[in-house]
Amino acid sequence: MSLMRGKRFLCMSGIIFLLVTALISCARYGSRPRVFVLGLDGATWDLLEPWMKEGSLPNIQQLVNDGAYGTLRSIVPPLSAPAWTTAFTGVNPGKHGIFDFSRRLPGSLVSVNETARSRRAKPVWMILSERKKKVGVMNIPLTWPPDEVNGFMISGFPYIEYRGYTYPKELEEKIQPYPLERLGEELVEGWENEKLKDIDNQRDVLGKLVLESMKKEKWDLFWVVFTGSDRVQHFYWKFMDKNHPLHDPAKAKLYGNAIKNYWIAMDSIVGQIVSELPPGTMLMVISDHGFGPIYREINLSRWLQVSGISDWLSHATMGPVIITNGVTKSVLWGAHKEGWKDYEEFKNLYKEKLSSFKDPETGKQFFSGVYKREEVFGGKYVERAADIIVVENDPFFMGPGSEKEKNLVQPILSTSFSAWHRPNGIFIFNGRGIRRGHISEGGNLVDITPTILYFLNEGVPGSMDGKVLTWTVTPDYLKDNPVKTSKEEIEESGSAEEDTLTAEEAEKLKSIPYLK
């Protein structure tokens, strides 16, 4: 009898131990994993760190103090449409099919803006919806038309029509008035105040809607992107920056603090969001790219004249060859000459000449990277990309220019943007099990979706290009929560050549510019 009682005691002790261990685990990591992704378009440590140090951004500073933070590398080129798509699919543009805001229609030089219909990989919210998880998605670029998620969704720009941007459909009426963003925006002289009001209003309306939705709706993943930070930095940098070639001291008195004030208000919204997060929620603050000023612009048309590229092309036959920084596209044509056969030779020449180009005035290398598309993309949609992709060094920009202009490099002329995207974005992770302090390893946008799935205790499809950012968590957390993998297919139907737009839709999207 004593032996049996001893066995029962050991058995009960074991059960109690397991229960206590489970309770401790729940206390440490939360009983129901949730992830909130806060996208801050174009956020850069170059601006945030000085303002945090002076005490202007206390809520973002607190997140940094309490969590892991560092640099989040963007894609090539660092442009919002392919960048955010890479972040929410976990694959590179060669697999998801989005390379910039527009693409040429098959067999044509007519460009149309991309929509979510061009996407060829499942976004994380559809993966989770299929696994019976609840999601809330708001204002992420390149998500129109909305997906039929298990939850709710408000699409981000661009829109073919300024309706039909919510799921479920009836949500659209409930959220009015809701300010939709548009492509082709510019800063018109004399309208700086009105533009700033629009940018600030969009932030505030979205912030209020986020707070209402996160409390009212059920969700396992909530992902919102505030894009006004990108807009205000594009347009108002010159008023803040005394060294900017377009700096106007008179207007600086009116708009010199426009960017800082935007971020101060954004910091307040961040604080409100954090205060409403359910216990145990993992918070991931990310940007799709960084930012920096444009001081000088290469006149690409003039450069093609003096570089010898045009002469080379006059002896070539290869159809259109496209060079791009994600926005400015130069289409080059060759004329037939018997004997031409090496397209690779041309691309190598082009890459070599651009890579070595320096600003004649400053002697600084103009581009930080010049790539052939196959060097940075992989997958069956690589041929949708431009032939040559460039990334400018700070503070340069590649504009189309004109052959009539004599200068190769000049103060910016082709755009009302006074600042441009740079490759280094930000990340801040906050929650139980997250390491504290600066993470020197950093990460890449393609790693975001695998990491979201990991924090939700979900398997990561092996076909994703990204990896789980395990170095952002403590060894104990990783031990208790090992990475899981799954074999599910994440590619969606469609071919590389398929045009997903109707003729009417294509007509509506023709030639809508991103950059003005």
C-alpha positions as semicolon CSV with decimal commas, in nm:
position;residue;x (nm);y (nm);z (nm)
1;M;0,000;0,000;0,000
2;S;0,276;0,244;0,086
3;L;0,441;0,166;-0,248
4;M;0,117;0,239;-0,437
5;R;0,064;0,559;-0,242
6;G;0,420;0,656;-0,329
7;K;0,355;0,599;-0,699
8;R;0,035;0,801;-0,681
9;F;0,219;1,079;-0,503
10;L;0,491;1,082;-0,771
11;C;0,226;1,081;-1,045
12;M;0,036;1,370;-0,886
13;S;0,361;1,556;-0,831
14;G;0,442;1,517;-1,199
15;I;0,101;1,648;-1,305
16;I;0,129;1,942;-1,067
17;F;0,477;2,017;-1,201
18;L;0,347;2,019;-1,559
19;L;0,056;2,245;-1,464
20;V;0,284;2,484;-1,280
21;T;0,525;2,485;-1,576
22;A;0,238;2,560;-1,813
23;L;0,112;2,842;-1,591
24;I;0,460;2,989;-1,570
25;S;0,491;2,966;-1,947
26;C;0,154;3,143;-1,991
27;A;0,261;3,410;-1,747
28;R;0,586;3,458;-1,934
29;Y;0,457;3,454;-2,289
30;G;0,080;3,507;-2,277
31;S;-0,195;3,246;-2,313
32;R;-0,300;3,359;-2,661
33;P;-0,029;3,480;-2,896
34;R;-0,112;3,798;-3,087
35;V;0,098;4,017;-3,314
36;F;0,048;4,387;-3,386
37;V;0,254;4,521;-3,678
38;L;0,286;4,899;-3,683
39;G;0,420;5,014;-4,019
40;L;0,575;5,361;-4,030
41;D;0,646;5,427;-4,395
42;G;0,992;5,574;-4,454
43;A;1,090;5,589;-4,086
44;T;1,464;5,642;-4,039
45;W;1,687;5,644;-3,733
46;D;1,860;5,950;-3,884
47;L;1,555;6,154;-3,781
48;L;1,409;5,957;-3,493
49;E;1,722;5,916;-3,282
50;P;1,799;6,288;-3,237
51;W;1,436;6,363;-3,156
52;M;1,423;6,075;-2,908
53;K;1,737;6,200;-2,734
54;E;1,587;6,545;-2,685
55;G;1,270;6,393;-2,542
56;S;1,032;6,475;-2,828
57;L;0,931;6,113;-2,896
58;P;0,884;5,959;-2,549
59;N;0,665;5,667;-2,655
60;I;0,894;5,548;-2,933
61;Q;1,187;5,597;-2,695
62;Q;1,013;5,376;-2,436
63;L;0,965;5,100;-2,693
64;V;1,334;5,120;-2,778
65;N;1,426;5,105;-2,409
66;D;1,202;4,804;-2,345
67;G;1,271;4,600;-2,657
68;A;1,501;4,506;-2,941
69;Y;1,574;4,756;-3,216
70;G;1,798;4,799;-3,517
71;T;1,819;4,842;-3,892
72;L;1,573;4,673;-4,125
73;R;1,715;4,649;-4,474
74;S;1,481;4,729;-4,762
75;I;1,471;4,562;-5,101
76;V;1,632;4,674;-5,429
77;P;1,522;4,934;-5,518
78;P;1,383;5,069;-5,187
79;L;1,034;5,149;-5,313
80;S;0,714;5,108;-5,111
81;A;0,513;4,892;-5,351
82;P;0,755;4,599;-5,380
83;A;0,894;4,660;-5,030
84;W;0,566;4,622;-4,843
85;T;0,466;4,332;-5,070
86;T;0,792;4,159;-4,982
87;A;0,729;4,222;-4,612
88;F;0,380;4,069;-4,610
89;T;0,457;3,770;-4,836
90;G;0,801;3,665;-4,712
91;V;0,932;3,626;-5,068
92;N;1,135;3,844;-5,304
93;P;0,977;4,033;-5,596
94;G;1,089;3,761;-5,837
95;K;0,834;3,536;-5,668
96;H;0,554;3,778;-5,576
97;G;0,571;3,968;-5,907
98;I;0,560;4,333;-5,785
99;F;0,870;4,538;-5,873
100;D;0,742;4,893;-5,849
101;F;0,418;5,090;-5,867
102;S;0,380;5,032;-6,240
103;R;0,468;4,786;-6,513
104;R;0,459;4,768;-6,888
105;L;0,173;4,575;-7,041
106;P;0,287;4,266;-7,235
107;G;0,422;4,357;-7,579
108;S;0,379;4,729;-7,518
109;L;0,553;5,034;-7,375
110;V;0,227;5,144;-7,210
111;S;0,267;5,143;-6,832
112;V;-0,011;5,078;-6,582
113;N;-0,004;5,095;-6,207
114;E;0,009;4,769;-6,018
115;T;-0,269;4,641;-5,793
116;A;-0,303;4,342;-5,562
117;R;-0,422;4,141;-5,863
118;S;-0,066;4,140;-5,993
119;R;0,057;3,972;-5,675
120;R;0,163;3,609;-5,712
121;A;0,227;3,501;-5,353
122;K;-0,006;3,466;-5,057
123;P;0,008;3,749;-4,804
124;V;0,045;3,652;-4,442
125;W;-0,316;3,748;-4,363
126;M;-0,444;3,490;-4,614
127;I;-0,214;3,222;-4,477
128;L;-0,351;3,296;-4,131
129;S;-0,711;3,321;-4,252
130;E;-0,683;2,973;-4,399
131;R;-0,556;2,855;-4,059
132;K;-0,868;3,001;-3,891
133;K;-0,683;3,296;-3,738
134;K;-0,849;3,638;-3,719
135;V;-0,679;3,930;-3,893
136;G;-0,716;4,306;-3,925
137;V;-0,536;4,480;-4,212
138;M;-0,533;4,855;-4,271
139;N;-0,380;5,088;-4,530
140;I;-0,091;4,877;-4,656
141;P;0,022;4,991;-5,004
142;L;-0,056;4,759;-5,296
143;T;-0,351;4,586;-5,130
144;W;-0,637;4,703;-5,354
145;P;-0,868;4,525;-5,414
146;P;-0,902;4,380;-5,062
147;D;-0,868;4,009;-4,989
148;E;-1,157;3,811;-4,843
149;V;-0,989;3,764;-4,508
150;N;-1,106;3,600;-4,188
151;G;-1,155;3,938;-4,025
152;F;-1,150;4,283;-4,184
153;M;-0,938;4,475;-4,432
154;I;-0,904;4,834;-4,556
155;S;-0,694;4,852;-4,871
156;G;-0,405;5,090;-4,926
157;F;-0,330;5,284;-5,244
158;P;-0,326;5,278;-5,545
159;Y;-0,694;5,235;-5,629
160;I;-0,848;5,186;-5,972
161;E;-1,167;5,333;-5,829
162;Y;-1,212;5,514;-5,500
163;R;-1,460;5,259;-5,373
164;G;-1,466;4,888;-5,304
165;Y;-1,161;4,915;-5,078
166;T;-1,288;4,729;-4,770
167;Y;-1,372;4,376;-4,671
168;P;-1,642;4,318;-4,579
169;K;-1,799;4,563;-4,827
170;E;-2,029;4,723;-4,570
171;L;-1,728;4,836;-4,367
172;E;-1,662;5,110;-4,625
173;E;-1,979;5,297;-4,532
174;K;-1,918;5,257;-4,160
175;I;-1,575;5,425;-4,163
176;Q;-1,670;5,740;-4,356
177;P;-1,530;5,999;-4,392
178;Y;-1,212;5,804;-4,471
179;P;-0,935;5,992;-4,660
180;L;-0,792;5,787;-4,945
181;E;-0,439;5,852;-5,067
182;R;-0,364;5,905;-5,433
183;L;-0,070;5,847;-5,662
184;G;0,085;6,135;-5,850
185;E;0,076;6,379;-5,561
186;E;0,300;6,683;-5,578
187;L;0,381;6,987;-5,371
188;V;0,248;7,288;-5,558
189;E;0,399;7,628;-5,480
190;G;0,161;7,816;-5,254
191;W;-0,031;7,505;-5,147
192;E;0,212;7,383;-4,881
193;N;-0,032;7,449;-4,597
194;E;-0,320;7,260;-4,760
195;K;-0,099;6,962;-4,843
196;L;0,029;6,945;-4,486
197;K;-0,327;6,954;-4,350
198;D;-0,421;6,662;-4,576
199;I;-0,121;6,457;-4,461
200;D;-0,187;6,527;-4,094
201;N;-0,560;6,458;-4,129
202;Q;-0,499;6,120;-4,293
203;R;-0,272;6,021;-4,002
204;D;-0,522;6,132;-3,737
205;V;-0,826;5,967;-3,899
206;L;-0,634;5,642;-3,947
207;G;-0,504;5,655;-3,589
208;K;-0,853;5,695;-3,447
209;L;-0,985;5,411;-3,663
210;V;-0,701;5,181;-3,556
211;L;-0,776;5,242;-3,188
212;E;-1,147;5,177;-3,239
213;S;-1,090;4,863;-3,446
214;M;-0,831;4,700;-3,222
215;K;-1,072;4,725;-2,928
216;K;-1,391;4,633;-3,114
217;E;-1,271;4,357;-3,346
218;K;-1,128;4,013;-3,272
219;W;-0,778;3,962;-3,411
220;D;-0,467;3,749;-3,388
221;L;-0,275;3,967;-3,634
222;F;-0,334;4,340;-3,673
223;W;-0,123;4,518;-3,937
224;V;-0,153;4,890;-4,015
225;V;0,074;5,120;-4,215
226;F;0,088;5,496;-4,161
227;T;0,206;5,635;-4,496
228;G;0,193;6,007;-4,411
229;S;0,548;5,990;-4,274
230;D;0,668;5,909;-4,626
231;R;0,467;6,195;-4,776
232;V;0,573;6,464;-4,532
233;Q;0,941;6,367;-4,564
234;H;0,927;6,369;-4,944
235;F;0,774;6,715;-4,960
236;Y;0,892;6,912;-4,655
237;W;1,254;6,802;-4,605
238;K;1,386;7,112;-4,785
239;F;1,221;7,340;-4,529
240;M;1,386;7,154;-4,240
241;D;1,732;7,121;-4,398
242;K;1,933;7,445;-4,414
243;N;2,186;7,280;-4,646
244;H;1,925;7,180;-4,900
245;P;1,966;7,351;-5,240
246;L;1,593;7,435;-5,240
247;H;1,586;7,564;-4,882
248;D;1,374;7,878;-4,850
249;P;1,438;8,061;-4,517
250;A;1,104;8,241;-4,534
251;K;0,904;7,923;-4,584
252;A;1,125;7,741;-4,335
253;K;0,973;7,962;-4,066
254;L;0,632;7,819;-4,160
255;Y;0,718;7,460;-4,247
256;G;1,061;7,393;-4,100
257;N;0,906;7,182;-3,823
258;A;0,648;7,005;-4,041
259;I;0,829;6,669;-4,033
260;K;0,917;6,687;-3,664
261;N;0,563;6,786;-3,571
262;Y;0,426;6,498;-3,776
263;W;0,643;6,257;-3,578
264;I;0,551;6,413;-3,244
265;A;0,182;6,353;-3,324
266;M;0,266;6,004;-3,453
267;D;0,447;5,931;-3,127
268;S;0,129;6,015;-2,937
269;I;-0,068;5,769;-3,153
270;V;0,200;5,505;-3,089
271;G;0,154;5,557;-2,716
272;Q;-0,222;5,517;-2,744
273;I;-0,188;5,199;-2,950
274;V;0,058;5,047;-2,700
275;S;-0,176;5,125;-2,410
276;E;-0,459;4,930;-2,581
277;L;-0,259;4,620;-2,676
278;P;-0,395;4,299;-2,518
279;P;-0,159;4,132;-2,268
280;G;0,100;3,911;-2,434
281;T;0,087;4,089;-2,772
282;M;0,408;4,103;-2,971
283;L;0,453;4,453;-3,114
284;M;0,658;4,486;-3,433
285;V;0,732;4,843;-3,544
286;I;0,884;4,847;-3,893
287;S;0,951;5,075;-4,189
288;D;0,976;4,973;-4,553
289;H;1,284;5,188;-4,619
290;G;1,475;5,481;-4,479
291;F;1,500;5,840;-4,602
292;G;1,749;6,107;-4,695
293;P;1,768;6,441;-4,877
294;I;1,810;6,494;-5,250
295;Y;2,077;6,755;-5,316
296;R;2,190;6,655;-5,664
297;E;2,026;6,481;-5,959
298;I;2,189;6,296;-6,245
299;N;2,064;6,397;-6,591
300;L;2,024;6,044;-6,725
301;S;1,945;6,152;-7,081
302;R;2,262;6,361;-7,099
303;W;2,468;6,085;-6,937
304;L;2,355;5,839;-7,202
305;Q;2,488;6,077;-7,467
306;V;2,835;6,124;-7,320
307;S;2,886;5,775;-7,178
308;G;2,903;5,601;-7,514
309;I;2,595;5,392;-7,437
310;S;2,391;5,557;-7,712
311;D;2,660;5,484;-7,969
312;W;2,669;5,124;-7,856
313;L;2,293;5,095;-7,889
314;S;2,296;5,226;-8,243
315;H;2,473;4,905;-8,341
316;A;2,250;4,675;-8,140
317;T;1,921;4,496;-8,169
318;M;1,756;4,384;-7,850
319;G;1,422;4,559;-7,817
320;P;1,366;4,781;-7,513
321;V;1,625;4,786;-7,236
322;I;1,507;4,948;-6,915
323;I;1,709;5,109;-6,639
324;T;1,523;5,219;-6,327
325;N;1,556;5,333;-5,966
326;G;1,202;5,212;-5,911
327;V;1,043;5,532;-6,040
328;T;1,248;5,696;-6,314
329;K;1,262;5,464;-6,613
330;S;1,477;5,508;-6,919
331;V;1,382;5,291;-7,213
332;L;1,664;5,232;-7,457
333;W;1,626;5,089;-7,806
334;G;1,878;4,928;-8,036
335;A;1,881;4,927;-8,415
336;H;1,956;4,608;-8,610
337;K;2,311;4,520;-8,696
338;E;2,409;4,173;-8,807
339;G;2,643;4,011;-8,562
340;W;2,492;4,148;-8,242
341;K;2,421;3,858;-8,016
342;D;2,539;3,929;-7,665
343;Y;2,279;4,108;-7,459
344;E;2,481;4,018;-7,149
345;E;2,774;4,216;-7,289
346;F;2,558;4,525;-7,304
347;K;2,427;4,483;-6,950
348;N;2,778;4,436;-6,818
349;L;2,893;4,751;-6,995
350;Y;2,599;4,950;-6,864
351;K;2,657;4,827;-6,511
352;E;3,030;4,904;-6,526
353;K;2,980;5,260;-6,651
354;L;2,706;5,347;-6,401
355;S;2,889;5,187;-6,109
356;S;3,196;5,401;-6,167
357;F;3,008;5,728;-6,219
358;K;3,098;6,007;-5,978
359;D;2,952;6,350;-5,922
360;P;3,184;6,582;-6,120
361;E;3,148;6,852;-5,855
362;T;3,194;6,651;-5,535
363;G;3,378;6,343;-5,657
364;K;3,136;6,124;-5,462
365;Q;3,022;5,789;-5,598
366;F;2,670;5,847;-5,731
367;F;2,526;5,498;-5,690
368;S;2,561;5,264;-5,396
369;G;2,456;4,974;-5,614
370;V;2,395;4,894;-5,982
371;Y;2,244;4,552;-6,047
372;K;2,128;4,330;-6,327
373;R;1,784;4,203;-6,235
374;E;1,893;3,842;-6,200
375;E;2,151;3,949;-5,941
376;V;1,888;4,065;-5,692
377;F;1,571;3,872;-5,781
378;G;1,489;3,503;-5,808
379;G;1,172;3,331;-5,924
380;K;0,957;3,290;-6,232
381;Y;0,857;3,658;-6,250
382;V;1,208;3,803;-6,274
383;E;1,147;3,911;-6,634
384;R;0,886;4,159;-6,513
385;A;1,170;4,359;-6,357
386;A;1,376;4,630;-6,524
387;D;1,696;4,512;-6,693
388;I;1,918;4,733;-6,475
389;I;1,826;4,856;-6,126
390;V;2,016;5,131;-5,945
391;V;2,023;5,253;-5,586
392;E;2,151;5,607;-5,532
393;N;2,389;5,714;-5,260
394;D;2,276;5,987;-5,021
395;P;2,215;6,271;-5,128
396;F;2,161;6,181;-5,496
397;F;1,865;6,102;-5,717
398;M;1,840;5,967;-6,071
399;G;1,605;6,179;-6,279
400;P;1,515;6,149;-6,649
401;G;1,671;6,485;-6,738
402;S;1,700;6,609;-7,094
403;E;1,957;6,590;-7,372
404;K;1,928;6,969;-7,407
405;E;2,062;7,026;-7,057
406;K;2,441;7,035;-7,061
407;N;2,514;6,943;-6,700
408;L;2,543;6,577;-6,609
409;V;2,455;6,648;-6,245
410;Q;2,256;6,945;-6,120
411;P;2,033;7,059;-5,834
412;I;1,708;6,865;-5,842
413;L;1,469;6,968;-6,117
414;S;1,244;6,677;-6,211
415;T;1,040;6,642;-5,892
416;S;0,876;6,837;-5,611
417;F;1,018;6,575;-5,374
418;S;1,313;6,714;-5,179
419;A;1,405;6,381;-5,017
420;W;1,413;6,023;-5,134
421;H;1,413;5,663;-5,012
422;R;1,728;5,506;-4,869
423;P;1,787;5,134;-4,804
424;N;1,808;5,135;-4,423
425;G;1,474;5,127;-4,245
426;I;1,398;5,056;-3,880
427;F;1,259;4,785;-3,658
428;I;1,155;4,780;-3,292
429;F;1,022;4,457;-3,139
430;N;0,852;4,468;-2,803
431;G;0,696;4,193;-2,593
432;R;0,762;3,901;-2,363
433;G;1,072;3,705;-2,458
434;I;1,217;3,987;-2,668
435;R;1,580;4,080;-2,608
436;R;1,660;4,431;-2,492
437;G;1,893;4,665;-2,671
438;H;2,038;4,726;-3,014
439;I;2,050;4,423;-3,244
440;S;2,353;4,461;-3,469
441;E;2,251;4,166;-3,689
442;G;1,957;4,367;-3,818
443;G;1,719;4,203;-4,060
444;N;1,553;4,229;-4,399
445;L;1,194;4,304;-4,500
446;V;1,160;3,953;-4,639
447;D;1,205;3,821;-4,282
448;I;0,896;3,995;-4,143
449;T;0,627;3,743;-4,241
450;P;0,823;3,438;-4,119
451;T;0,881;3,620;-3,790
452;I;0,510;3,707;-3,756
453;L;0,418;3,340;-3,806
454;Y;0,679;3,242;-3,549
455;F;0,543;3,482;-3,288
456;L;0,195;3,340;-3,351
457;N;0,330;2,986;-3,292
458;E;0,252;2,899;-3,655
459;G;0,455;2,699;-3,902
460;V;0,666;2,892;-4,154
461;P;0,630;2,770;-4,516
462;G;0,963;2,634;-4,634
463;S;0,919;2,803;-4,973
464;M;0,953;3,150;-4,820
465;D;1,276;3,337;-4,885
466;G;1,276;3,505;-4,545
467;K;1,390;3,362;-4,214
468;V;1,269;3,403;-3,859
469;L;1,459;3,680;-3,678
470;T;1,544;3,450;-3,389
471;W;1,823;3,677;-3,264
472;T;1,559;3,925;-3,145
473;V;1,440;3,685;-2,874
474;T;1,609;3,548;-2,562
475;P;1,765;3,199;-2,562
476;D;1,499;3,080;-2,313
477;Y;1,216;3,201;-2,537
478;L;1,370;3,029;-2,840
479;K;1,418;2,709;-2,643
480;D;1,055;2,710;-2,526
481;N;0,931;2,819;-2,872
482;P;1,134;2,646;-3,146
483;V;1,076;2,748;-3,509
484;K;0,815;2,534;-3,686
485;T;0,804;2,480;-4,060
486;S;0,521;2,386;-4,295
487;K;0,506;2,251;-4,648
488;E;0,212;2,452;-4,775
489;E;0,225;2,622;-5,114
490;I;0,236;3,002;-5,100
491;E;0,243;3,082;-5,473
492;E;-0,088;3,191;-5,620
493;S;-0,220;3,108;-5,964
494;G;-0,124;3,309;-6,270
495;S;0,156;3,333;-6,520
496;A;0,438;3,580;-6,564
497;E;0,285;3,707;-6,888
498;E;-0,076;3,731;-6,774
499;D;-0,230;4,076;-6,769
500;T;-0,461;4,080;-6,468
501;L;-0,642;4,403;-6,561
502;T;-0,947;4,446;-6,778
503;A;-0,913;4,685;-7,073
504;E;-1,119;4,946;-6,886
505;E;-0,909;4,913;-6,571
506;A;-0,585;4,935;-6,766
507;E;-0,706;5,256;-6,930
508;K;-0,780;5,409;-6,589
509;L;-0,435;5,323;-6,459
510;K;-0,229;5,440;-6,757
511;S;0,052;5,677;-6,689
512;I;-0,044;5,773;-6,333
513;P;0,291;5,884;-6,193
514;Y;0,421;5,808;-5,845
515;L;0,682;6,078;-5,844
516;K;0,617;6,446;-5,912
